[in-house]
Amino acid sequence: MGRVGGSRHMEPGQISGLHGEVSGLPVPLSAGVTEQRLPELRVYSVATEWSQCDLVRGSRQRYLQQWTLLADNNDHKSIKTVLPPGPCVPVSGELLSRLSPVHGLRAVVREKGDRQLLEIWDGHGLSKCLNLTVLNKHGSVYDDTQFGCLSWSRCEDKLLYVAERSRNVSGERPHPQPDCQKCPNQDRSVYCEDWGEALTNKSLPVICSVNLQSGSVSVLEGVPSDVSPGQALWAPCGQSVFFVGWYHEPFRLGLKFCSNRRSALFKLDLDGNCERLSGDNLSVSCPRLSPDGSTLIYLQGRVFGPHNQCLCLQQLDLDSGKTSTLLDVVNRPPAGAFAGVYEALPACCWAADSQRVVFSSACRNQKDVFMVDRRTKRVTSLSDSLNERYGSWKLLAVQEDLMVVCCSSPSTPPTLRVGFLPSAGEAVTWQTLHQHVRTFQFTWTVLDVTPTPEEDNTSYSGLDFGAILVKPSSSLSKARFPLVVFIHGGPHSQFPAEWNSTTAGLVQLGFAVLMVNYRGSTGFGQDSILSLMGQIGSQDVKDVQRAVLAALQTDVTLDSKRVAAIGGSHGGFLSCHLIGQYPEFYRACAVRNPVINAATLLGTSDIVDWRYTSVGLQYSYQEIPTAEALAAMLEKSPITHAAQIKAPVLLMLGGRDRRVNPHQGLELYRALKSRASPVRLLWFPEDGHSLSRVDTQADCFLNTALWLQQHL
C-alpha cells in the first residue's frame, strides 16, 4: 500500500477488505416498544431489527436485539437504568413481522423453501403456525414497503396482510379471456402487467384476513376492480379495514420512488361494502390510526408532475367523517424552519395522547425528527441541537411516548438512541443504546450554495441549494486531496448528512467526496422541486458545477486538477453531462444505470410519465410521442455531448433494470468506443436499477475505486 497525491494507493484485495469494513456495519431497520408497569417502576422492552451485509454469504443478514429500560413511575421524561442488551438473534426467512399492541405477541410471515408460513409467537414459544401455501387462498405474500403490511386487530384475534391474487382459482385470473372456461390453457402466454422496478411479479394484490382462533384465511371481497389495494389496517371495531388503493387503469406505471400515483384511501367492511374516504385524483399513502381510534392520518400529494414531492399530512375524524389538513405543502421554507414532509411515516408515529404525531423528514442537507401538535399545528424539532455529531435523525418508532431513533453522520455509523416525548417547551433527554466501537477520522461540512444571477431560475427566483463535503481529517503528505463529486439520483431525492458506505470507503482511500443537493432535491421546499421541471440537463448540471467550484474555492486542501464525477440513475445522467459539458475539468467518471438518451428511454421505462414531465411537457395516459417531444428529450440528454467527452468512463449496468433500460448505458459505451475514448462496462445480469445485491455492490465499489485510483 502506498500513497499517491493525497490518496492511498491500495491493491484490489485491500480495497475489498476496506469495503467490507464500511459496508458491513449493522443498520437498525425497525423497532417496537412494550411497557410493563410495576409498583415503583415502568419497564420498557425495546425490540429492534437490524440488517448487516455479509460478504462471505453475499447477502444481507437480519437479526433481532432487545433492550430493557427502567424508569421511575414519578419521572415520565427520563430513563433511570439501561440493562445490558440481549444477544443478537439471527432471523431466518422472515418476510414480515409485527408485535401486537397489548400482549406483545409476535406475528411472522416466514418463507421456508417453497412454502410461506404464518407464525404466532408468545412468551411460551410458538403458539400457532399456518401453512399459507397449502391453504391455497392466494399467491405470494407481499413483503415490500409499497403494498405490504401485517396488521393486528385491537382484540388481537385477527391479522391482515396483502398477497398476490391466486391465478389457480376459476374466475380469478388477472386478465381472463371470453372463452377461458372452454380453453383453460389459452391464457398461459397473456401479458400480465406488474408495478415496475423492484415490484416485478406484483400485479393484482388482495387483502387477506386471518382468524387466529379458527385458523382460517379469507380474501376480502369488495375492493373496486380498478384498484390495487395495499397498506391495510384494521378499523377500531375490527369489522372493517382501511387501505390505500392504487388505480391501475388504463395501465400500471412504476410505483417505486414515485409518490405521484393516483390513489385513494378506502374503507371496506367484512360484508364487502367499500367506500372512498379521500378526494379524487390525488395520491395517498401511509394511513396511521391514533391510539384512541378516533383519527386516521395519511399523506397526500399531487398526481403526475414531479415523481417525488412535498406532501400534505391529512387527518380524518372517524366520528364526523371530516378531513382537514394538519401539515400543508411547504413551498419555500424560511431559513432554519421546517421544510415539509418528504418521506413515509413510520408504522408507529402517534403519541399516547392521540394529539401529537412524530415523523422524520428531509430538511435542507440533513434529516430531522419532528413532532406536530394537532391542537396548535405547531411543528417542533426533537433532535439534539447541541450535539453536532449527528447530521441525520430517523424515527424508527414511537410507542408509549418512547421514541426509538437511528442517528448517524458521514463520519459516524448508525447509532441507536431513545428518548421520551417532551412536554411543551422542553428538550428531549436522549440516551444511546447502541453505538459502533469503530470510529472514522473524517471531517464533514455543509455548504450552502447560491446560484449566480445568470443561473437563477426566473420562474422560481432566489432559490439556493447545498452540498456536503467529506474528507480525511489530515493528509500524511503535503499533496492535496483528489475530489470525487458524488451526485444523487431521483432527481427528487436527497443526500442527507448521514452515514454512506460508498462515501466512507472513498474517504478511507484518501479521496475527498462532495455530495451535492442541487435544486430539485427534497428538503428545500416544493418550489425547489418544481424549479427543475423542464430544466434537467442545464439547471441541475450548473448547480453541481457551481457547488464544485464553491468547494474548491473555500477549501485549499482540495486538488482542482484531480476531479471525478460519480452517480447513479439521474446522478449518472448528471455525471455524464458534466464530463461532456466541462470536458477539460473532469479526469474520470463512474456511473450506475445512467440515463443517456431520454428519447430512446421513452418506450422502455416503467415511468413513462416522468420522461415527459422532466423535460417540461404535460403527460396523459393517451400520450403518443411526437417529433417535438422526442427532440426536447434528446436535446436535454448527455448523448448530445458524447463527442466532447475526454474523461475515462466506467459504466455499471443492471440487466434487469426496469426504470432505466441498460441499453441506455450501451448507447454511451458504443459512442465512446467508436471514438477510441477510454470506457469500461460492467454488466450485472441479475440486478435491477439500484444495483443492490451485496456481491454487486462489492464489485461496483472495487471497480470504482480502482478506476479513480488509475485516472486521478
Phi and psi in degrees as a GROMACS rama.xvg file:
@    title "Ramachandran Plot"
@    xaxis  label "Phi"
@    yaxis  label "Psi"
@TYPE xy
-128.564  -178.113  GLY-2
-124.577  127.324  ARG-3
-122.347  122.214  VAL-4
62.0731  -128.051  GLY-5
-97.7815  -1.49567  GLY-6
-106.454  161.167  SER-7
-94.3732  127.578  ARG-8
-87.9432  120.892  HIS-9
-120.853  151.161  MET-10
-79.2686  160.829  GLU-11
-52.9232  -43.01  PRO-12
-63.3045  -37.1372  GLY-13
-68.2489  -39.9705  GLN-14
-64.2313  -42.8158  ILE-15
-62.3232  -40.364  SER-16
-64.0558  -39.4584  GLY-17
-64.58  -42.8272  LEU-18
-62.2771  -41.0025  HIS-19
-60.7202  -34.3334  GLY-20
-67.5616  -46.1959  GLU-21
-83.0067  -27.7714  VAL-22
-89.888  -15.1694  SER-23
-89.9339  6.77203  GLY-24
-75.9943  134.694  LEU-25
-64.6972  146.717  PRO-26
-127.672  126.299  VAL-27
-71.9534  134.029  PRO-28
-100.773  -41.1899  LEU-29
-155.491  168.108  SER-30
-151.727  154.879  ALA-31
-139.951  145.049  GLY-32
-125.037  132.024  VAL-33
-124.226  150.208  THR-34
-123.17  139.798  GLU-35
-128.853  127.509  GLN-36
-99.6815  124.807  ARG-37
-109.998  171.1  LEU-38
-51.7726  -40.4779  PRO-39
-121.665  -4.84403  GLU-40
-132.686  154.828  LEU-41
-112.443  128.647  ARG-42
-110.436  123.186  VAL-43
-111.167  132.464  TYR-44
-107.098  121.77  SER-45
-108.784  107.899  VAL-46
-99.5533  126.086  ALA-47
-123.685  148.778  THR-48
-114.719  134.433  GLU-49
-123.386  157.766  TRP-50
-125.218  141.54  SER-51
-144.72  129.603  GLN-52
-73.2605  132.544  CYS-53
-119.488  103.151  ASP-54
-70.1598  -24.6146  LEU-55
-66.8612  -47.4911  VAL-56
-80.3396  -19.4885  ARG-57
69.85  35.6993  GLY-58
-150.41  170.9  SER-59
-96.8374  124.158  ARG-60
-95.037  139.486  GLN-61
-115.166  145.807  ARG-62
-148.083  161.605  TYR-63
-108.612  145.639  LEU-64
-145.384  142.75  GLN-65
-126.047  140.985  GLN-66
-118.279  148.556  TRP-67
-116.329  125.79  THR-68
-117.001  139.819  LEU-69
-114.335  136.311  LEU-70
-139.11  147.654  ALA-71
-71.0342  144.935  ASP-72
-63.7946  -26.7103  ASN-73
-88.8213  -8.85988  ASN-74
-120.829  106.215  ASP-75
-97.9192  10.4622  HIS-76
-122.366  -2.72504  LYS-77
-144.449  160.382  SER-78
-101.018  130.545  ILE-79
-81.2795  -47.0248  LYS-80
-143.528  139.112  THR-81
-112.089  114.972  VAL-82
-76.9394  156.255  LEU-83
-55.9021  140.899  PRO-84
-69.4834  157.963  PRO-85
-73.9007  172.754  GLY-86
-68.2297  158.702  PRO-87
-77.8346  121.753  CYS-88
-109.046  112.523  VAL-89
-59.4404  143.366  PRO-90
-108.174  121.148  VAL-91
-112.147  117.628  SER-92
75.7432  8.02677  GLY-93
-74.2048  127.189  GLU-94
-94.1031  -43.4231  LEU-95
-141.683  150.539  LEU-96
-151.803  151.712  SER-97
-159.031  133.357  ARG-98
-82.0005  139.964  LEU-99
-73.8453  149.882  SER-100
-70.7192  -25.8742  PRO-101
-106.718  -56.9846  VAL-102
-95.5271  0.316362  HIS-103
67.1378  26.9081  GLY-104
-68.9805  148.48  LEU-105
-115.253  116.914  ARG-106
-94.9855  135.859  ALA-107
-135.609  131.358  VAL-108
-101.695  119.635  VAL-109
-122.571  142.008  ARG-110
-102.56  124.143  GLU-111
-129.439  99.8513  LYS-112
65.6573  -124.131  GLY-113
-99.0735  14.7732  ASP-114
-111.124  148.722  ARG-115
-117.06  125.658  GLN-116
-116.157  145.479  LEU-117
-108.404  120.764  LEU-118
-117.935  143.54  GLU-119
-120.035  123.553  ILE-120
-113.936  135.185  TRP-121
-123.987  -167.396  ASP-122
-67.1657  -10.2102  GLY-123
-109.756  0.121803  HIS-124
124.363  -153.91  GLY-125
-76.9293  116.846  LEU-126
-98.6726  -22.8191  SER-127
-157.142  144.868  LYS-128
-143.759  125.163  CYS-129
-116.126  133.03  LEU-130
-89.5775  97.3774  ASN-131
-66.1829  -31.3991  LEU-132
-66.8408  -43.6083  THR-133
-67.4336  -36.3978  VAL-134
-62.9218  -30.2965  LEU-135
58.9749  38.6551  ASN-136
-88.7815  -16.8478  LYS-137
-162.511  177.819  HIS-138
-86.6321  -147.975  GLY-139
-67.3704  141.941  SER-140
-71.922  138.649  VAL-141
-81.2232  128.994  TYR-142
-119.142  12.7508  ASP-143
-80.2075  168.971  ASP-144
-85.9374  -9.18292  THR-145
-80.9046  -54.8332  GLN-146
-102.738  -33.8045  PHE-147
-60.7734  149.299  GLY-148
-163.445  161.357  CYS-149
-149.324  104.038  LEU-150
-120.935  128.599  SER-151
-86.2447  142.39  TRP-152
-75.4561  163.006  SER-153
-65.9374  -31.5888  ARG-154
-84.2946  -2.9566  CYS-155
62.2745  29.433  GLU-156
-113.406  2.51505  ASP-157
-140.393  153.719  LYS-158
-132.079  152.88  LEU-159
-121.206  143.459  LEU-160
-151.258  173.155  TYR-161
-118.965  138.533  VAL-162
-142.128  167.307  ALA-163
-72.5885  138.826  GLU-164
-60.9964  139.854  ARG-165
-66.8476  135.673  SER-166
-102.633  5.52136  ARG-167
-99.4642  -6.06133  ASN-168
-97.8873  131.227  VAL-169
-55.8873  132.542  SER-170
86.2152  -0.780735  GLY-171
-117.1  19.6581  GLU-172
-70.5236  146.928  ARG-173
-57.5011  -42.1978  PRO-174
-136.02  73.5934  HIS-175
-64.8641  143.718  PRO-176
-94.8784  159.864  GLN-177
-54.5149  -38.3376  PRO-178
-108.121  30.6678  ASP-179
-65.6421  -25.6868  CYS-180
-73.3679  -29.5512  GLN-181
-78.4213  -32.689  LYS-182
-131.897  81.4728  CYS-183
-64.4465  -17.0273  PRO-184
-97.4527  -1.22124  ASN-185
-74.519  -13.4927  GLN-186
-87.3347  -0.645626  ASP-187
-56.5568  -35.1533  ARG-188
-106.808  8.91726  SER-189
-68.0729  133.405  VAL-190
-65.4875  133.048  TYR-191
-119.904  116.839  CYS-192
-65.0194  150.898  GLU-193
-128.732  -172.62  ASP-194
-98.169  21.8581  TRP-195
86.94  -158.464  GLY-196
-47.9806  129.604  GLU-197
66.5869  1.1257  ALA-198
-127.025  28.68  LEU-199
-59.4614  140.69  THR-200
71.3371  9.1958  ASN-201
-105.971  109.364  LYS-202
-124.982  -60.6005  SER-203
-123.204  85.2944  LEU-204
-72.7966  150.645  PRO-205
-131.567  153.504  VAL-206
-91.9226  130.183  ILE-207
-116.947  137.289  CYS-208
-115.068  135.486  SER-209
-114.992  125.187  VAL-210
-91.9856  108.947  ASN-211
-72.5785  -21.0638  LEU-212
-75.1322  -44.1505  GLN-213
-92.401  -18.0049  SER-214
76.6911  17.0854  GLY-215
-93.2104  149.309  SER-216
-121.706  133.013  VAL-217
-134.336  146.659  SER-218
-92.2545  124.346  VAL-219
-71.89  130.869  LEU-220
-96.6018  158.322  GLU-221
109.293  -6.9461  GLY-222
-66.2251  132.353  VAL-223
-53.277  143.25  PRO-224
-68.945  -18.5758  SER-225
-98.1134  16.0701  ASP-226
-126.167  138.638  VAL-227
-105.055  115.066  SER-228
-85.8033  153.939  PRO-229
-168.007  178.619  GLY-230
50.9173  47.5282  GLN-231
-84.3001  149.397  ALA-232
-150.294  153.56  LEU-233
-73.0187  141.656  TRP-234
-73.4561  161.785  ALA-235
-54.8631  -34.4409  PRO-236
-74.5944  -18.9965  CYS-237
76.8031  5.11844  GLY-238
-108.432  2.59992  GLN-239
-152.923  165.633  SER-240
-131.23  151.767  VAL-241
-101.441  146.894  PHE-242
-156.208  160.455  PHE-243
-95.8853  133.441  VAL-244
-118.816  125.673  GLY-245
-97.4747  128.856  TRP-246
-74.2031  127.994  TYR-247
-112.227  12.6368  HIS-248
-108.902  142.743  GLU-249
-78.4786  -19.1111  PRO-250
-159.248  165.03  PHE-251
-84.1931  142.038  ARG-252
-114.546  153.984  LEU-253
-55.5473  139.092  GLY-254
-101.544  -29.564  LEU-255
-59.8926  128.222  LYS-256
65.4494  18.6396  PHE-257
-124.775  105.908  CYS-258
-95.3976  19.531  SER-259
-115.675  23.3303  ASN-260
-91.8816  137.452  ARG-261
-60.7815  124.439  ARG-262
-158.569  170.129  SER-263
-152.5  161.286  ALA-264
-93.1362  130.195  LEU-265
-124.117  158.409  PHE-266
-124.108  128.896  LYS-267
-127.168  123.926  LEU-268
-91.3145  169.746  ASP-269
-73.5725  -6.78653  LEU-270
-91.2915  -0.84971  ASP-271
93.7374  10.541  GLY-272
-87.7476  126.402  ASN-273
-124.686  136.601  CYS-274
-135.043  146.883  GLU-275
-87.7894  130.8  ARG-276
-101.698  -19.5905  LEU-277
-107.067  173.99  SER-278
-70.7605  170.585  GLY-279
-90.1549  157.908  ASP-280
55.0915  45.254  ASN-281
-129.83  167.965  LEU-282
-109.686  138.833  SER-283
-135.903  146.512  VAL-284
-161.495  167.315  SER-285
57.8271  55.1401  CYS-286
-68.2029  134.145  PRO-287
-137.253  124.345  ARG-288
-91.1134  136.343  LEU-289
-69.0291  154.587  SER-290
-57.3186  -33.0319  PRO-291
-85.7438  0.11105  ASP-292
74.0392  13.5465  GLY-293
-94.4616  -23.4268  SER-294
-136.771  138.374  THR-295
-115.908  123.067  LEU-296
-103.726  156.735  ILE-297
-161.62  163.049  TYR-298
-94.3003  145.741  LEU-299
-140.079  140.027  GLN-300
-145.814  -172.175  GLY-301
-87.1518  160.914  ARG-302
-97.579  139.12  VAL-303
61.2392  -161.352  PHE-304
71.2837  -150.392  GLY-305
-54.414  140.304  PRO-306
-69.0515  -24.5979  HIS-307
-135.481  150.962  ASN-308
-157.154  168.441  GLN-309
-75.2366  132.659  CYS-310
-111.284  155.065  LEU-311
-86.4462  149.202  CYS-312
-106.156  112.195  LEU-313
-98.9082  153.019  GLN-314
-130.834  130.333  GLN-315
-112.073  118.225  LEU-316
-78.7663  114.662  ASP-317
-73.8031  -21.1564  LEU-318
-76.4825  -48.5459  ASP-319
-89.6946  -20.279  SER-320
78.5777  7.93901  GLY-321
-89.5751  139.871  LYS-322
-111.491  138.649  THR-323
-139.784  163.769  SER-324
-92.1114  122.353  THR-325
-87.2521  -44.5584  LEU-326
-132.746  127.219  LEU-327
-93.3307  170.977  ASP-328
-61.2503  136.308  VAL-329
-100.682  111.41  VAL-330
-76.0776  -46.9714  ASN-331
-146.728  97.3992  ARG-332
-69.9472  139.052  PRO-333
-63.3026  161.506  PRO-334
-58.0231  129.368  ALA-335
77.8464  3.83353  GLY-336
-99.0051  165.808  ALA-337
-54.7232  133.592  PHE-338
-106.22  0.779445  ALA-339
114.838  176.438  GLY-340
-104.389  127.321  VAL-341
-128.217  -3.29313  TYR-342
-141.63  168.839  GLU-343
-63.0112  150.086  ALA-344
-78.0876  142.386  LEU-345
-65.3708  158.485  PRO-346
-59.7991  -36.3195  ALA-347
-114.841  103.115  CYS-348
-129.771  1.605  CYS-349
-95.6089  142.233  TRP-350
-73.1496  160.395  ALA-351
-64.1191  -24.1364  ALA-352
-82.6167  -1.32635  ASP-353
60.2475  19.0962  SER-354
-114.523  -16.1595  GLN-355
-123.592  142.735  ARG-356
-122.601  134.606  VAL-357
-117.107  140.076  VAL-358
-159.55  166.894  PHE-359
-117.92  151.963  SER-360
-161.024  158.752  SER-361
-66.2066  141.642  ALA-362
-144.421  98.467  CYS-363
55.2572  -122.096  ARG-364
-92.1646  12.2741  ASN-365
-131.113  179.683  GLN-366
-129.909  138.235  LYS-367
-134.745  164.161  ASP-368
-102.784  129.979  VAL-369
-124.528  155.791  PHE-370
-127.927  132.962  MET-371
-116.829  132.839  VAL-372
-94.5151  121.376  ASP-373
-64.3887  -26.6872  ARG-374
-73.5797  -33.7344  ARG-375
-116.308  -14.3454  THR-376
61.7639  21.1124  LYS-377
-82.9111  135.583  ARG-378
-104.948  131.925  VAL-379
-126.205  135.113  THR-380
-78.9459  135.093  SER-381
-108.239  -1.2321  LEU-382
-72.7811  164.762  SER-383
-82.9767  98.2904  ASP-384
-66.9453  -21.1848  SER-385
-85.606  -13.1404  LEU-386
-102.713  103.134  ASN-387
-88.2272  8.22222  GLU-388
-68.6667  -32.7899  ARG-389
-107.38  133.223  TYR-390
-103.498  -8.17197  GLY-391
-139.217  130.973  SER-392
-125.295  122.27  TRP-393
-123.549  125.448  LYS-394
-77.8282  124.768  LEU-395
-91.1849  -40.3178  LEU-396
-169.45  153.431  ALA-397
-132.478  120.185  VAL-398
-142.554  141.819  GLN-399
53.9682  31.9613  GLU-400
64.9328  11.9692  ASP-401
-100.461  119.906  LEU-402
-90.5586  138.866  MET-403
-118.647  122.153  VAL-404
-129.112  157.233  VAL-405
-111.172  122.519  CYS-406
-115.454  145.594  CYS-407
-161.233  175.644  SER-408
-151.694  173.767  SER-409
-59.5146  -20.163  PRO-410
-112.711  -1.66884  SER-411
-124.931  114.844  THR-412
-62.3841  165.29  PRO-413
-52.4099  132.175  PRO-414
-124.489  136.095  THR-415
-94.6932  125.803  LEU-416
-134.079  157.079  ARG-417
-135.224  154.781  VAL-418
-169.206  148.274  GLY-419
-81.8472  148.241  PHE-420
-58.8604  134.843  LEU-421
-86.4658  160.842  PRO-422
-75.954  167.385  SER-423
-56.9513  131.137  ALA-424
83.409  -5.22602  GLY-425
-101.35  158.56  GLU-426
-97.3257  157.741  ALA-427
-78.7494  136.741  VAL-428
-92.9021  101.512  THR-429
-87.2799  143.265  TRP-430
-131.998  134.653  GLN-431
-85.9037  128.668  THR-432
-96.695  -39.7832  LEU-433
-142.395  127.776  HIS-434
-139.341  135.492  GLN-435
-67.3288  137.627  HIS-436
-68.1466  -34.7017  VAL-437
-68.1252  129.236  ARG-438
-116.283  154.187  THR-439
-125.011  129.846  PHE-440
-87.6031  69.9657  GLN-441
-111.221  156.583  PHE-442
-116.483  143.201  THR-443
-139.114  142.01  TRP-444
-136.112  150.006  THR-445
-99.7756  129.84  VAL-446
-107.257  131.472  LEU-447
-99.6747  126.534  ASP-448
-120.518  133.655  VAL-449
-112.431  127.247  THR-450
-62.8988  152.643  PRO-451
-69.4634  161.709  THR-452
-54.218  -34.872  PRO-453
-69.9995  -25.8293  GLU-454
-97.0611  -0.445829  GLU-455
-68.6264  145.821  ASP-456
-92.2164  112.056  ASN-457
-64.7207  -25.0843  THR-458
-77.6444  -24.1629  SER-459
-135.629  62.7619  TYR-460
-69.5791  148.772  SER-461
89.1428  3.70045  GLY-462
-76.0315  144.009  LEU-463
-119.005  -176.443  ASP-464
-152.508  -168.267  PHE-465
-150.254  177.38  GLY-466
-158.499  161.022  ALA-467
-124.499  122.15  ILE-468
-103.198  122.955  LEU-469
-121.553  133.467  VAL-470
-152.919  163.522  LYS-471
-60.3941  151.306  PRO-472
-64.4959  -32.3917  SER-473
-155.776  160.54  SER-474
-108.621  135.949  SER-475
-75.4189  -11.7008  LEU-476
-123.647  175.163  SER-477
-84.079  -5.31997  LYS-478
-69.3621  150.305  ALA-479
-84.2322  163.014  ARG-480
-80.0532  131.886  PHE-481
-64.7453  147.672  PRO-482
-111.128  125.993  LEU-483
-105.852  118.714  VAL-484
-89.9671  113.677  VAL-485
-105.983  120.158  PHE-486
-117.753  126.899  ILE-487
-76.4035  158.95  HIS-488
-87.8201  -162.433  GLY-489
121.939  -96.9581  GLY-490
-79.0925  -12.6698  PRO-491
-86.8719  69.5604  HIS-492
-140.144  -159.479  SER-493
-156.798  147.518  GLN-494
-101.657  92.401  PHE-495
-74.9406  164.172  PRO-496
-77.6203  68.3427  ALA-497
-125.202  173.978  GLU-498
-64.9041  128.635  TRP-499
-134.71  114.933  ASN-500
-66.1935  -32.8911  SER-501
-64.3757  -47.9563  THR-502
-60.6424  -46.4727  THR-503
-60.3046  -42.0405  ALA-504
-64.3074  -41.9748  GLY-505
-67.049  -38.8189  LEU-506
-67.4206  -37.3257  VAL-507
-59.6255  -30.3484  GLN-508
-79.1394  -7.75146  LEU-509
103.531  7.21042  GLY-510
-88.5674  149.798  PHE-511
-90.3972  144.059  ALA-512
-125.223  128.645  VAL-513
-111.289  112.482  LEU-514
-98.941  118.758  MET-515
-104.947  131.636  VAL-516
-109.104  79.4797  ASN-517
-64.7822  165.196  TYR-518
-57.152  131.116  ARG-519
111.809  -14.4401  GLY-520
-72.5014  156.438  SER-521
-77.4704  155.899  THR-522
99.962  -3.49965  GLY-523
-117.371  11.5841  PHE-524
98.2919  159.146  GLY-525
-66.4948  -31.9515  GLN-526
-60.4406  -39.7604  ASP-527
-62.822  -40.9998  SER-528
-63.1985  -47.3379  ILE-529
-67.5559  -26.2749  LEU-530
-63.7772  -21.4482  SER-531
-84.7936  -14.8159  LEU-532
-62.7842  122.778  MET-533
82.502  -2.06716  GLY-534
-116.513  8.33364  GLN-535
-63.9203  148.206  ILE-536
83.3549  -5.73539  GLY-537
-132.681  -67.9659  SER-538
-59.601  -47.7816  GLN-539
-67.9794  -35.6771  ASP-540
-64.4842  -46.5443  VAL-541
-64.8802  -34.7836  LYS-542
-63.0524  -45.865  ASP-543
-62.3359  -45.401  VAL-544
-63.4673  -38.0691  GLN-545
-63.9424  -39.8527  ARG-546
-65.3568  -39.6094  ALA-547
-62.8788  -45.5723  VAL-548
-64.0074  -38.2313  LEU-549
-63.5218  -41.4776  ALA-550
-65.4887  -42.8513  ALA-551
-65.5209  -33.5649  LEU-552
-75.1922  -30.0741  GLN-553
-95.7854  -14.2639  THR-554
-128.61  107.752  ASP-555
-75.5807  -8.15844  VAL-556
-83.2393  -4.16951  THR-557
-92.5038  142.78  LEU-558
-97.4061  109.241  ASP-559
-71.4781  -11.7825  SER-560
-91.2071  -7.97004  LYS-561
-130.3  84.6086  ARG-562
-126.172  134.4  VAL-563
-127.867  158.842  ALA-564
-121.695  133.682  ALA-565
-135.601  156.401  ILE-566
169.71  168.195  GLY-567
-125.128  148.788  GLY-568
59.8578  -117.583  SER-569
-67.2431  -27.4585  HIS-570
-65.9227  -34.5764  GLY-571
-70.0556  -38.9302  GLY-572
-54.7308  -48.2231  PHE-573
-70.6952  -37.8125  LEU-574
-60.1175  -43.4375  SER-575
-70.019  -33.7133  CYS-576
-62.57  -44.1832  HIS-577
-61.7247  -44.685  LEU-578
-73.5874  -18.4144  ILE-579
-87.5652  -38.0628  GLY-580
-84.3156  -24.2471  GLN-581
-128.243  63.9893  TYR-582
-65.8756  -22.682  PRO-583
-88.3903  -9.43388  GLU-584
-91.7241  -38.0168  PHE-585
-102.07  138.487  TYR-586
-100.048  -18.1205  ARG-587
-161.342  162.4  ALA-588
-151.492  137.742  CYS-589
-137.049  122.099  ALA-590
-133.798  147.887  VAL-591
-114.896  123.496  ARG-592
42.7459  57.5802  ASN-593
-79.5264  150.797  PRO-594
-79.5129  121.779  VAL-595
-111.849  -38.9735  ILE-596
-139.71  99.7446  ASN-597
-63.6322  -26.27  ALA-598
-69.7283  -45.3387  ALA-599
-77.5721  -16.5594  THR-600
-76.5807  -20.8473  LEU-601
-52.067  -44.3982  LEU-602
-86.7111  -2.16698  GLY-603
-119.128  -9.72544  THR-604
-86.9081  148.964  SER-605
-79.1389  -5.02974  ASP-606
-124.902  64.3617  ILE-607
-59.2163  -30.3415  VAL-608
-60.522  -38.5418  ASP-609
-66.9935  -27.7805  TRP-610
-65.145  -31.682  ARG-611
-79.5522  -50.155  TYR-612
-59.3166  -41.3912  THR-613
-61.6787  -28.6907  SER-614
-98.6165  11.0758  VAL-615
90.4628  17.0027  GLY-616
-106.438  148.348  LEU-617
-75.4866  150.021  GLN-618
-124.52  142.956  TYR-619
-139.689  160.132  SER-620
-59.9279  -25.3759  TYR-621
-85.7183  3.45006  GLN-622
-59.6054  130.483  GLU-623
-114.141  130.955  ILE-624
-58.7135  140.544  PRO-625
-117.149  162.604  THR-626
-60.4367  -37.3199  ALA-627
-66.3846  -42.1921  GLU-628
-65.3442  -44.7931  ALA-629
-64.8423  -35.4919  LEU-630
-65.758  -39.5509  ALA-631
-64.4608  -40.2067  ALA-632
-66.252  -43.9942  MET-633
-63.7708  -41.745  LEU-634
-58.5578  -32.441  GLU-635
-94.0896  9.59238  LYS-636
-99.1004  148.757  SER-637
-62.3351  -24.8066  PRO-638
-59.2609  -25.9112  ILE-639
-69.4466  -16.5943  THR-640
-107.212  8.14844  HIS-641
-60.0145  -34.571  ALA-642
-67.6828  -20.1241  ALA-643
-91.7073  -9.22125  GLN-644
-68.2211  129.348  ILE-645
-116.031  -24.7922  LYS-646
-71.1533  138.899  ALA-647
-61.2616  138.281  PRO-648
-119.681  129.452  VAL-649
-106.159  122.409  LEU-650
-109.334  133.021  LEU-651
-125.87  115.61  MET-652
-124.801  139.174  LEU-653
-96.198  123.4  GLY-654
-65.8492  -21.202  GLY-655
-107.614  23.1293  ARG-656
-69.9248  118.56  ASP-657
-93.9983  -17.6361  ARG-658
-85.145  -51.1962  ARG-659
-125.214  104.04  VAL-660
-54.5431  135.315  ASN-661
-60.5992  -16.4316  PRO-662
-68.3136  -14.0962  HIS-663
-60.1198  -51.7383  GLN-664
-63.039  -34.8894  GLY-665
-64.3514  -32.2638  LEU-666
-59.2574  -46.9526  GLU-667
-68.6288  -39.0517  LEU-668
-56.0776  -46.4143  TYR-669
-69.5998  -38.0958  ARG-670
-63.2665  -39.1239  ALA-671
-75.7539  -40.439  LEU-672
-61.0701  -38.2981  LYS-673
-66.8844  -19.096  SER-674
-106.941  11.4899  ARG-675
57.6389  30.4751  ALA-676
-86.8017  138.611  SER-677
-59.7134  123.27  PRO-678
-150.717  143.801  VAL-679
-136.681  136.17  ARG-680
-122.867  128.925  LEU-681
-109.15  130.124  LEU-682
-117.205  123.126  TRP-683
-113.908  93.0384  PHE-684
-63.7812  -26.3793  PRO-685
-98.9461  3.64867  GLU-686
-109.316  159.608  ASP-687
-106.422  -150.333  GLY-688
-65.8423  -39.4998  HIS-689
-81.156  -7.8617  SER-690
45.329  55.5099  LEU-691
-97.8843  -6.60637  SER-692
-61.3957  143.384  ARG-693
-60.2023  -44.4796  VAL-694
-67.3373  -34.0578  ASP-695
-65.109  -46.0277  THR-696
-61.2659  -40.1127  GLN-697
-63.9367  -41.8244  ALA-698
-64.9411  -42.9149  ASP-699
-63.6862  -43.8839  CYS-700
-65.2101  -45.0515  PHE-701
-58.0688  -48.885  LEU-702
-69.1229  -35.666  ASN-703
-64.6086  -45.8546  THR-704
-61.5581  -44.878  ALA-705
-64.8891  -37.9032  LEU-706
-63.616  -43.9526  TRP-707
-68.5909  -41.479  LEU-708
-59.9774  -40.9831  GLN-709
-68.1013  -40.3924  GLN-710
-104.481  -7.88469  HIS-711
